[in-house]
Amino acid sequence: MLNEHKKGENYSIYLLIKSAEKRMTSKSSPYIRLTLTDRSGEIQANLWDASEEDVANYVPGKVVYLNVLQDEYQSKPQLKIQEIRLANETEPSDPSLYEISSPVSKKELQSQINDLLFQITNPTWNRVVRNILNKYADKYYEYPAAEKIHHAYRGGLAFHSLSIAKLALAVSDLYPQINRSLLLAGALLHDIGKTKELSGPVGTEYTNEGQLLGHIVIGDEIIVQAAEELGFDLNSEDMLLLRHLILSHHNKLEFGSPIQPRELEAFVLSKLDDLDSHIQLITTAVNKTSAGNFSEKIFAADNQAYYRPKTDLSEKSDQNDD
């Protein structure tokens, strides 16, 4: 596993190619920038002097066998490739062996989200959510929530949405003035546009539609289509409120939302989305860090490094609760 190796170590390993970018050096020599992964994490490596055959062979979704030296570049772990080839059929060549996936099974994700639907008591929002989740079920429960930043693994989209929905339940219990049905509907649908913005769970890339429109606009289009199929008036307050939650959930214009939250549930959704994504990306970085040290700087978290305590605070808290 990748997380078992340290700087300066030579070793052999099977890894899955997550992404492969053909680039040129300053001297116009071609190379491939590889992002390689197993279930313990991911790492980058450069395949220098890459031939056209290399470019054709080493593509996302393929498993490769490597002899490598563990190194660093700009304080980040990196592999120096000494040997690379495609894994053959007699070797562990199934990509699913190396994929990071949701900590909750697909079956359990579906079960928990189906249970939540009964708490969306507004009939308009309930029918829109059911229509969309049924239509996009295959992608909703398989796709990641992002290419790289947070929940970037198979099932990440549904797991992220479920996590926010659970936060929505807790917050609406604490603040009864919050409309639980609206907040739940927004939580479950806020990232539905990623089913078109992203290419899929293996070799995840942004589609042309994703790059040109973005998941927020795409998500609104999906909701509009569902409303029209169901015969709902797009100018009704119910539809305007639900669309507003999706369109404003990144909170600020510079973060991609075409409008800022201008309604209570929209404001709450934007904060819950930010909270869940930041907890996940900070946790991922800290888990790669040895105790008593700071993680690498996290660009999406104000470019800050985060400390990993020498004591497992979560375990200590559990003991104090006994």
Secondary structure per residue as TSV (DSSP state, phi and psi in degrees):
chain	resnum	aa	ss	phi	psi
A	1	M	-	360.0	145.9
A	2	L	G	-58.2	-39.5
A	3	N	G	-73.1	-1.5
A	4	E	G	-91.7	-5.0
A	5	H	-	-112.3	150.9
A	6	K	-	-124.5	167.1
A	7	K	T	-55.9	134.7
A	8	G	T	91.8	-5.0
A	9	E	-	-90.1	135.1
A	10	N	E	-96.5	135.7
A	11	Y	E	-161.6	167.5
A	12	S	E	-112.0	146.2
A	13	I	E	-161.6	150.8
A	14	Y	E	-99.7	133.2
A	15	L	E	-140.8	157.8
A	16	L	E	-96.2	134.9
A	17	I	E	-78.6	115.3
A	18	K	E	-86.9	-39.9
A	19	S	E	-149.8	153.9
A	20	A	E	-144.9	113.3
A	21	E	E	-114.1	123.2
A	22	K	E	-78.5	126.1
A	23	R	E	-132.9	174.0
A	24	M	E	-126.2	138.7
A	25	T	-	-74.2	173.3
A	26	S	T	-62.9	-19.1
A	27	K	T	-100.9	18.6
A	28	S	S	63.4	31.9
A	29	S	-	-98.4	128.9
A	30	P	E	-74.4	143.9
A	31	Y	E	-148.7	166.1
A	32	I	E	-115.7	126.0
A	33	R	E	-90.4	110.8
A	34	L	E	-102.9	137.7
A	35	T	E	-109.0	120.2
A	36	L	E	-116.0	146.9
A	37	T	E	-145.7	153.7
A	38	D	E	-138.7	-170.1
A	39	R	T	-72.5	-8.0
A	40	S	T	-94.5	-10.3
A	41	G	E	152.6	-164.8
A	42	E	E	-139.4	162.5
A	43	I	E	-154.2	158.6
A	44	Q	E	-107.7	154.8
A	45	A	E	-154.0	150.4
A	46	N	E	-111.4	129.6
A	47	L	E	-99.4	102.7
A	48	W	-	-78.0	156.3
A	49	D	S	51.2	46.8
A	50	A	-	-70.9	132.9
A	51	S	-	-86.9	170.7
A	52	E	H	-63.6	-32.5
A	53	E	H	-65.0	-40.8
A	54	D	H	-60.9	-44.3
A	55	V	H	-61.1	-38.7
A	56	A	H	-72.7	-33.7
A	57	N	H	-81.9	-45.1
A	58	Y	S	-95.2	84.4
A	59	V	-	-123.1	159.4
A	60	P	T	-54.3	138.7
A	61	G	T	96.8	-8.9
A	62	K	-	-94.1	144.5
A	63	V	E	-95.9	134.6
A	64	V	E	-124.3	150.5
A	65	Y	E	-100.1	132.8
A	66	L	E	-133.7	145.6
A	67	N	E	-106.7	126.4
A	68	V	E	-140.7	164.0
A	69	L	E	-114.9	125.9
A	70	Q	E	-74.6	126.0
A	71	D	E	-138.5	-169.4
A	72	E	E	-137.4	152.9
A	73	Y	E	-142.3	121.3
A	74	Q	T	53.1	45.8
A	75	S	T	67.0	12.0
A	76	K	E	-113.6	141.3
A	77	P	E	-57.8	141.6
A	78	Q	E	-151.2	150.3
A	79	L	E	-100.5	137.9
A	80	K	E	-98.3	116.7
A	81	I	E	-80.5	123.9
A	82	Q	E	-104.0	-27.4
A	83	E	E	-153.6	142.6
A	84	I	E	-149.3	140.1
A	85	R	E	-157.3	161.6
A	86	L	E	-70.3	141.0
A	87	A	-	-69.7	142.9
A	88	N	-	-98.2	177.9
A	89	E	T	-66.1	-22.9
A	90	T	T	-85.2	-4.0
A	91	E	S	-108.2	170.3
A	92	P	S	-71.2	82.0
A	93	S	-	-105.3	5.6
A	94	D	-	-78.8	117.6
A	95	P	G	-55.7	-30.5
A	96	S	G	-63.9	-20.1
A	97	L	G	-69.4	-18.7
A	98	Y	T	-114.9	-8.2
A	99	E	-	-75.9	135.8
A	100	I	-	-79.3	134.4
A	101	S	B	-134.9	171.1
A	102	S	-	-54.9	140.8
A	103	P	S	-68.4	-10.3
A	104	V	S	-113.7	133.8
A	105	S	-	-63.3	156.8
A	106	K	H	-57.8	-42.9
A	107	K	H	-61.1	-42.2
A	108	E	H	-71.3	-37.5
A	109	L	H	-58.5	-46.8
A	110	Q	H	-62.2	-41.6
A	111	S	H	-64.4	-46.4
A	112	Q	H	-67.5	-40.2
A	113	I	H	-69.3	-38.4
A	114	N	H	-61.4	-37.8
A	115	D	H	-64.5	-37.8
A	116	L	H	-66.2	-29.2
A	117	L	H	-59.0	-29.8
A	118	F	T	-71.0	-16.0
A	119	Q	T	-90.6	-3.4
A	120	I	-	-89.9	91.0
A	121	T	-	-84.5	-17.0
A	122	N	S	-69.6	121.2
A	123	P	H	-64.2	-33.2
A	124	T	H	-65.9	-52.5
A	125	W	H	-64.1	-38.9
A	126	N	H	-61.0	-46.8
A	127	R	H	-68.6	-36.6
A	128	V	H	-65.0	-46.5
A	129	V	H	-62.4	-45.6
A	130	R	H	-62.7	-42.8
A	131	N	H	-57.9	-47.5
A	132	I	H	-71.6	-44.1
A	133	L	H	-66.3	-32.9
A	134	N	H	-68.1	-43.0
A	135	K	H	-68.2	-36.8
A	136	Y	T	-110.1	19.3
A	137	A	H	-55.3	-44.3
A	138	D	H	-58.4	-43.2
A	139	K	H	-81.6	-38.5
A	140	Y	H	-57.6	-39.4
A	141	Y	T	-93.6	-1.4
A	142	E	T	-113.9	-31.7
A	143	Y	S	-75.4	153.0
A	144	P	-	-75.5	168.4
A	145	A	S	-89.5	-9.8
A	146	A	-	-163.4	164.6
A	147	E	S	-72.7	-41.8
A	148	K	S	-139.1	-36.0
A	149	I	S	-70.5	-60.9
A	150	H	S	-141.5	146.7
A	151	H	S	50.5	41.2
A	152	A	-	-88.6	60.5
A	153	Y	S	-149.7	165.9
A	154	R	B	-56.7	129.5
A	155	G	T	83.4	0.5
A	156	G	H	-64.6	-32.8
A	157	L	H	-63.4	-49.6
A	158	A	H	-68.8	-39.0
A	159	F	H	-65.0	-43.4
A	160	H	H	-62.0	-44.3
A	161	S	H	-65.1	-41.4
A	162	L	H	-64.6	-40.5
A	163	S	H	-60.9	-43.2
A	164	I	H	-67.2	-37.8
A	165	A	H	-62.4	-39.3
A	166	K	H	-66.8	-39.4
A	167	L	H	-62.5	-38.8
A	168	A	H	-61.0	-40.2
A	169	L	H	-62.1	-45.5
A	170	A	H	-64.3	-43.6
A	171	V	H	-67.5	-40.5
A	172	S	H	-70.7	-25.0
A	173	D	H	-68.3	-39.3
A	174	L	H	-75.8	-34.0
A	175	Y	-	-121.3	91.2
A	176	P	T	-64.6	-13.6
A	177	Q	T	-73.6	-11.5
A	178	I	S	-78.8	135.4
A	179	N	-	-79.3	105.1
A	180	R	H	-62.4	-41.7
A	181	S	H	-59.6	-46.2
A	182	L	H	-66.2	-44.5
A	183	L	H	-65.4	-39.4
A	184	L	H	-65.0	-43.9
A	185	A	H	-60.7	-43.9
A	186	G	H	-64.3	-39.9
A	187	A	H	-61.9	-43.8
A	188	L	H	-74.2	-25.7
A	189	L	H	-107.9	-5.9
A	190	H	T	-58.6	-32.9
A	191	D	T	-110.2	19.8
A	192	I	T	-59.2	-27.7
A	193	G	T	-64.1	-16.1
A	194	K	H	-71.3	-14.7
A	195	T	H	-68.4	-15.3
A	196	K	H	-115.6	-24.6
A	197	E	H	-70.9	-33.4
A	198	L	B	-107.9	156.7
A	199	S	-	-84.4	-20.4
A	200	G	-	144.1	-179.1
A	201	P	S	-77.5	-19.1
A	202	V	S	-109.2	127.7
A	203	G	S	59.8	45.5
A	204	T	-	-58.4	126.9
A	205	E	-	-137.3	164.9
A	206	Y	B	-83.4	132.5
A	207	T	-	-74.5	167.6
A	208	N	H	-59.8	-41.7
A	209	E	H	-61.6	-41.0
A	210	G	H	-64.8	-42.0
A	211	Q	H	-71.0	-34.3
A	212	L	H	-87.1	-27.5
A	213	L	H	-115.4	-40.2
A	214	G	-	86.0	154.3
A	215	H	H	-70.2	-23.3
A	216	I	H	-69.7	-48.4
A	217	V	H	-64.8	-42.5
A	218	I	H	-61.7	-41.9
A	219	G	H	-61.1	-41.2
A	220	D	H	-63.0	-39.8
A	221	E	H	-62.3	-39.1
A	222	I	H	-63.9	-41.1
A	223	I	H	-67.2	-42.1
A	224	V	H	-59.9	-44.5
A	225	Q	H	-62.0	-43.1
A	226	A	H	-63.1	-42.7
A	227	A	H	-62.2	-41.1
A	228	E	H	-66.4	-39.4
A	229	E	H	-63.6	-35.6
A	230	L	H	-87.2	-5.7
A	231	G	T	78.9	25.2
A	232	F	-	-88.9	144.8
A	233	D	-	-75.8	117.7
A	234	L	T	-66.3	-18.1
A	235	N	T	-92.2	-0.1
A	236	S	S	-69.5	155.1
A	237	E	H	-61.8	-39.2
A	238	D	H	-55.9	-47.3
A	239	M	H	-72.1	-38.5
A	240	L	H	-63.2	-40.5
A	241	L	H	-66.2	-46.1
A	242	L	H	-63.0	-43.8
A	243	R	H	-63.5	-37.4
A	244	H	H	-63.1	-39.5
A	245	L	H	-60.2	-43.2
A	246	I	H	-69.2	-43.7
A	247	L	H	-70.5	-23.6
A	248	S	H	-108.2	5.5
A	249	H	T	-72.0	-9.3
A	250	H	T	-90.9	3.3
A	251	N	-	75.1	-45.7
A	252	K	S	-126.0	152.1
A	253	L	G	-60.7	-39.6
A	254	E	G	-70.0	-12.7
A	255	F	G	-97.4	4.2
A	256	G	T	110.4	-9.3
A	257	S	-	-80.2	131.7
A	258	P	S	-70.9	-15.1
A	259	I	S	-149.2	147.2
A	260	Q	-	-81.8	157.8
A	261	P	-	-57.8	131.0
A	262	R	-	-132.5	30.2
A	263	E	S	-158.0	146.4
A	264	L	H	-54.1	-53.1
A	265	E	H	-64.0	-32.0
A	266	A	H	-65.7	-42.5
A	267	F	H	-61.5	-46.2
A	268	V	H	-63.1	-44.4
A	269	L	H	-58.8	-43.1
A	270	S	H	-61.7	-36.8
A	271	K	H	-73.4	-39.4
A	272	L	H	-66.7	-39.7
A	273	D	H	-61.1	-45.7
A	274	D	H	-64.0	-42.2
A	275	L	H	-62.2	-50.6
A	276	D	H	-64.7	-42.5
A	277	S	H	-66.2	-38.7
A	278	H	H	-71.8	-38.6
A	279	I	H	-59.5	-42.3
A	280	Q	H	-67.6	-45.8
A	281	L	H	-72.0	-34.4
A	282	I	H	-68.3	-42.3
A	283	T	H	-59.7	-43.5
A	284	T	H	-60.0	-44.5
A	285	A	H	-67.5	-42.7
A	286	V	H	-67.8	-35.2
A	287	N	H	-65.1	-21.4
A	288	K	T	-88.5	-0.3
A	289	T	S	-107.7	139.2
A	290	S	-	-73.9	150.1
A	291	A	T	-58.0	140.0
A	292	G	T	85.3	6.9
A	293	N	S	-126.9	167.4
A	294	F	B	-97.1	146.0
A	295	S	-	-70.1	171.8
A	296	E	-	-64.7	158.6
A	297	K	-	-66.0	138.4
A	298	I	B	-106.3	107.9
A	299	F	G	-57.3	-42.4
A	300	A	G	-76.2	-4.7
A	301	A	G	-118.3	56.7
A	302	D	T	59.4	25.9
A	303	N	T	55.7	36.7
A	304	Q	B	-102.6	149.9
A	305	A	-	-92.2	144.8
A	306	Y	-	-117.8	140.4
A	307	Y	B	-84.5	138.5
A	308	R	-	-105.4	111.0
A	309	P	-	-61.4	152.3
A	310	K	S	-69.4	-27.6
A	311	T	S	-100.1	136.8
A	312	D	-	-72.8	99.0
A	313	L	H	-65.2	-34.5
A	314	S	H	-66.0	-39.1
A	315	E	H	-67.9	-40.7
A	316	K	H	-63.0	-40.0
A	317	S	H	-63.9	-40.2
A	318	D	H	-61.8	-40.6
A	319	Q	H	-66.2	-37.9
A	320	N	H	-67.3	-25.4
A	321	D	H	-78.1	-17.2
A	322	D	-	-74.0	360.0
